[in-house]
Amino acid sequence: MICGGILLGMLVGSLPGLTATMAIAILIPLSFSIPPLLGIPFLVGIYKGGLYGGAIPAILVSTPGTGGAAATVFDGYPMAQKGKAKKAIQMSLVASTVGDTLSDIVLFMFMAPLAMVALYFGSPEYFSLFVFSLVLIAGVTGQSILKGLFSAFVGLIVSTIGIDSVTGSSRFIFGNLNMASGITFMTMLIGLFAISEILIQAEKGLTLKKNADVNTKYGKQDRLTWNEFWRVKKVIIQSTGIGTFIGIIPGLGAPIAAFLAYSFAKRTSKTPEAFGHGTLEGVAAPEAANSAVNGANFLPLFAFGIPGDIITAVMLGAFVVHGMRPGPDLFQNHAATMYAIIWGMVFANAFLLVMGWALSGIYAKIVTIPKNLLFPGILAIAAVGSYSVNNNMFDVKLMIVFGVMGYLMKKFEIPLAPLIITALLGRSIENSLVQSYIILDGNLLNLFLRPISALFIVLALIFLALAFMPKKNKNKSQQ
């Protein structure tokens, strides 16, 4: 199942415009009928394969398949133009594998201890942590914190649709019994990612013109040598550290880690002038960093039940469907399964290295598939996936509604991550708020009397203040 997920992830990641998140959202229904020990590693394989696959079009046609591969374009594409596409792709594969493996080891070491710390959290602490995480995610996932907060607000509204768990009354169902149980999370994901992307590609024009710079003779290029890998080992290790740190912080994600690692590698390089002209360090740094985010992203998810980015939010939905709610009780109730899944994540990196090395040449040619054939097929798969969740055509209609919503949000540059995360965590946030209100005798200001909750609230207020602080005018001296 891991190998199958990696194959699909590499396939999707190598296609510009498609992402591993979209692939997981569409293919999650396939994991419903199999045990979690098979279904979740299958989705993890898609995640890992998609992260690496995004580097293939970034190197060949200067079009990153994923956001995390955007920085790979800077040196990967110049290498392809010099006839070193194979070397660049193999460098990205090795760097991704090393970064991901080291990050998974960090996850393995700190996951259970962090979960034990989470056991000391009560409802006030969880509510404060939710507030801090949402403010952080809203502020760093887009260019405007107001747009991020608006997206989070929409997600909270979506989470309230259905039956109120406190009062038992119906909310925002407008007389439609299909909405009494709430919005189907998988349907929302498929609409926001797959359908919105189809609409955007339709607007651009569905014919993919062949790029004259596509290196179709990939197999004839020089291979990466051991000496070349050893020469960039320092860059890979430091970039892995950056990616792991970024992954632990909710809301930052692979693109930020990749650009930070690339910038740091350039500043610390003995030959910074070579960056941007086709250097292996410029390929290794962003690829190691964006893959290192992978394992670290699961730390806040497993320990506190809070996803760090969109793709871990999707994975949270998968865990819930399989009856394994992430949080402090996860390891008490499913310890053996969880450690097996994490070991599967580690072994998946070895599979990725072997399969990526053998199949990258084939996947490199996928970038030439015309989009007017590709996206109708994706639309059909998305519709079938939405219908299969509840065997209900209402979900297909709902998928289209969320597709249009996702399209409009992308057009107005409103980030999707806050909406996805708040829609998924909205009920938990509401329940922790109500329970905190009761525990604190109806006065939420008493949150400041509890050290942990006070810390998170103060951090949230500081971050909001910094986000709304007016930026200095760089042209002030010129006026």
ChimeraX attribute file (.defattr): number of C-alpha atoms within 10 A of each C-alpha:
attribute: neighborCount
match mode: 1-to-1
recipient: residues
	/A:1	17
	/A:2	25
	/A:3	17
	/A:4	14
	/A:5	26
	/A:6	30
	/A:7	23
	/A:8	24
	/A:9	29
	/A:10	32
	/A:11	25
	/A:12	27
	/A:13	33
	/A:14	32
	/A:15	29
	/A:16	21
	/A:17	20
	/A:18	23
	/A:19	30
	/A:20	30
	/A:21	28
	/A:22	25
	/A:23	25
	/A:24	28
	/A:25	29
	/A:26	25
	/A:27	22
	/A:28	22
	/A:29	19
	/A:30	15
	/A:31	19
	/A:32	15
	/A:33	10
	/A:34	11
	/A:35	10
	/A:36	20
	/A:37	15
	/A:38	15
	/A:39	23
	/A:40	25
	/A:41	25
	/A:42	27
	/A:43	30
	/A:44	26
	/A:45	29
	/A:46	31
	/A:47	28
	/A:48	28
	/A:49	33
	/A:50	31
	/A:51	31
	/A:52	33
	/A:53	36
	/A:54	33
	/A:55	37
	/A:56	38
	/A:57	30
	/A:58	27
	/A:59	33
	/A:60	29
	/A:61	23
	/A:62	23
	/A:63	22
	/A:64	27
	/A:65	29
	/A:66	28
	/A:67	19
	/A:68	25
	/A:69	32
	/A:70	23
	/A:71	27
	/A:72	31
	/A:73	25
	/A:74	22
	/A:75	24
	/A:76	35
	/A:77	29
	/A:78	21
	/A:79	24
	/A:80	25
	/A:81	17
	/A:82	10
	/A:83	17
	/A:84	22
	/A:85	30
	/A:86	27
	/A:87	21
	/A:88	32
	/A:89	32
	/A:90	22
	/A:91	25
	/A:92	29
	/A:93	28
	/A:94	24
	/A:95	33
	/A:96	30
	/A:97	26
	/A:98	23
	/A:99	32
	/A:100	30
	/A:101	24
	/A:102	21
	/A:103	28
	/A:104	25
	/A:105	17
	/A:106	16
	/A:107	23
	/A:108	18
	/A:109	11
	/A:110	13
	/A:111	20
	/A:112	20
	/A:113	11
	/A:114	17
	/A:115	24
	/A:116	15
	/A:117	12
	/A:118	18
	/A:119	13
	/A:120	10
	/A:121	16
	/A:122	15
	/A:123	20
	/A:124	26
	/A:125	23
	/A:126	22
	/A:127	25
	/A:128	26
	/A:129	24
	/A:130	25
	/A:131	19
	/A:132	23
	/A:133	23
	/A:134	24
	/A:135	24
	/A:136	24
	/A:137	27
	/A:138	29
	/A:139	25
	/A:140	20
	/A:141	22
	/A:142	20
	/A:143	13
	/A:144	17
	/A:145	21
	/A:146	15
	/A:147	21
	/A:148	27
	/A:149	22
	/A:150	17
	/A:151	23
	/A:152	26
	/A:153	18
	/A:154	16
	/A:155	22
	/A:156	23
	/A:157	15
	/A:158	20
	/A:159	24
	/A:160	20
	/A:161	19
	/A:162	22
	/A:163	17
	/A:164	16
	/A:165	12
	/A:166	9
	/A:167	7
	/A:168	9
	/A:169	10
	/A:170	19
	/A:171	16
	/A:172	15
	/A:173	17
	/A:174	11
	/A:175	10
	/A:176	9
	/A:177	11
	/A:178	14
	/A:179	19
	/A:180	18
	/A:181	13
	/A:182	19
	/A:183	20
	/A:184	16
	/A:185	18
	/A:186	23
	/A:187	29
	/A:188	25
	/A:189	26
	/A:190	31
	/A:191	32
	/A:192	28
	/A:193	24
	/A:194	30
	/A:195	27
	/A:196	25
	/A:197	22
	/A:198	23
	/A:199	18
	/A:200	18
	/A:201	16
	/A:202	14
	/A:203	9
	/A:204	10
	/A:205	11
	/A:206	18
	/A:207	13
	/A:208	14
	/A:209	10
	/A:210	12
	/A:211	12
	/A:212	8
	/A:213	12
	/A:214	21
	/A:215	21
	/A:216	16
	/A:217	13
	/A:218	21
	/A:219	14
	/A:220	13
	/A:221	15
	/A:222	13
	/A:223	15
	/A:224	17
	/A:225	11
	/A:226	8
	/A:227	9
	/A:228	13
	/A:229	18
	/A:230	11
	/A:231	12
	/A:232	18
	/A:233	17
	/A:234	14
	/A:235	27
	/A:236	28
	/A:237	20
	/A:238	18
	/A:239	30
	/A:240	32
	/A:241	21
	/A:242	25
	/A:243	35
	/A:244	30
	/A:245	18
	/A:246	25
	/A:247	30
	/A:248	22
	/A:249	20
	/A:250	24
	/A:251	27
	/A:252	23
	/A:253	26
	/A:254	29
	/A:255	20
	/A:256	25
	/A:257	31
	/A:258	33
	/A:259	21
	/A:260	20
	/A:261	29
	/A:262	26
	/A:263	18
	/A:264	16
	/A:265	23
	/A:266	20
	/A:267	12
	/A:268	10
	/A:269	14
	/A:270	9
	/A:271	10
	/A:272	15
	/A:273	11
	/A:274	15
	/A:275	20
	/A:276	18
	/A:277	16
	/A:278	21
	/A:279	19
	/A:280	23
	/A:281	30
	/A:282	29
	/A:283	34
	/A:284	34
	/A:285	37
	/A:286	39
	/A:287	40
	/A:288	38
	/A:289	39
	/A:290	34
	/A:291	34
	/A:292	35
	/A:293	33
	/A:294	29
	/A:295	26
	/A:296	28
	/A:297	31
	/A:298	27
	/A:299	27
	/A:300	23
	/A:301	25
	/A:302	24
	/A:303	24
	/A:304	23
	/A:305	24
	/A:306	26
	/A:307	30
	/A:308	27
	/A:309	25
	/A:310	19
	/A:311	23
	/A:312	21
	/A:313	25
	/A:314	23
	/A:315	23
	/A:316	24
	/A:317	21
	/A:318	25
	/A:319	16
	/A:320	11
	/A:321	15
	/A:322	18
	/A:323	11
	/A:324	19
	/A:325	19
	/A:326	24
	/A:327	18
	/A:328	22
	/A:329	19
	/A:330	19
	/A:331	20
	/A:332	12
	/A:333	12
	/A:334	14
	/A:335	13
	/A:336	10
	/A:337	15
	/A:338	17
	/A:339	15
	/A:340	13
	/A:341	19
	/A:342	18
	/A:343	15
	/A:344	19
	/A:345	25
	/A:346	20
	/A:347	13
	/A:348	25
	/A:349	24
	/A:350	14
	/A:351	18
	/A:352	24
	/A:353	19
	/A:354	13
	/A:355	16
	/A:356	24
	/A:357	15
	/A:358	11
	/A:359	12
	/A:360	21
	/A:361	19
	/A:362	13
	/A:363	20
	/A:364	29
	/A:365	19
	/A:366	16
	/A:367	23
	/A:368	16
	/A:369	14
	/A:370	14
	/A:371	21
	/A:372	14
	/A:373	12
	/A:374	13
	/A:375	20
	/A:376	13
	/A:377	11
	/A:378	18
	/A:379	17
	/A:380	10
	/A:381	16
	/A:382	25
	/A:383	22
	/A:384	16
	/A:385	23
	/A:386	30
	/A:387	19
	/A:388	16
	/A:389	18
	/A:390	12
	/A:391	12
	/A:392	12
	/A:393	14
	/A:394	14
	/A:395	25
	/A:396	23
	/A:397	16
	/A:398	18
	/A:399	28
	/A:400	20
	/A:401	18
	/A:402	22
	/A:403	25
	/A:404	19
	/A:405	17
	/A:406	26
	/A:407	23
	/A:408	16
	/A:409	17
	/A:410	16
	/A:411	11
	/A:412	10
	/A:413	14
	/A:414	24
	/A:415	26
	/A:416	23
	/A:417	26
	/A:418	33
	/A:419	28
	/A:420	28
	/A:421	29
	/A:422	25
	/A:423	25
	/A:424	23
	/A:425	21
	/A:426	22
	/A:427	16
	/A:428	17
	/A:429	21
	/A:430	18
	/A:431	15
	/A:432	20
	/A:433	19
	/A:434	17
	/A:435	16
	/A:436	23
	/A:437	18
	/A:438	14
	/A:439	15
	/A:440	15
	/A:441	9
	/A:442	12
	/A:443	11
	/A:444	15
	/A:445	10
	/A:446	16
	/A:447	21
	/A:448	16
	/A:449	11
	/A:450	11
	/A:451	10
	/A:452	18
	/A:453	24
	/A:454	19
	/A:455	16
	/A:456	22
	/A:457	20
	/A:458	14
	/A:459	19
	/A:460	21
	/A:461	14
	/A:462	11
	/A:463	16
	/A:464	17
	/A:465	11
	/A:466	12
	/A:467	17
	/A:468	12
	/A:469	9
	/A:470	8
	/A:471	8
	/A:472	7
	/A:473	8
	/A:474	7
	/A:475	7
	/A:476	7
	/A:477	6
	/A:478	6
	/A:479	4
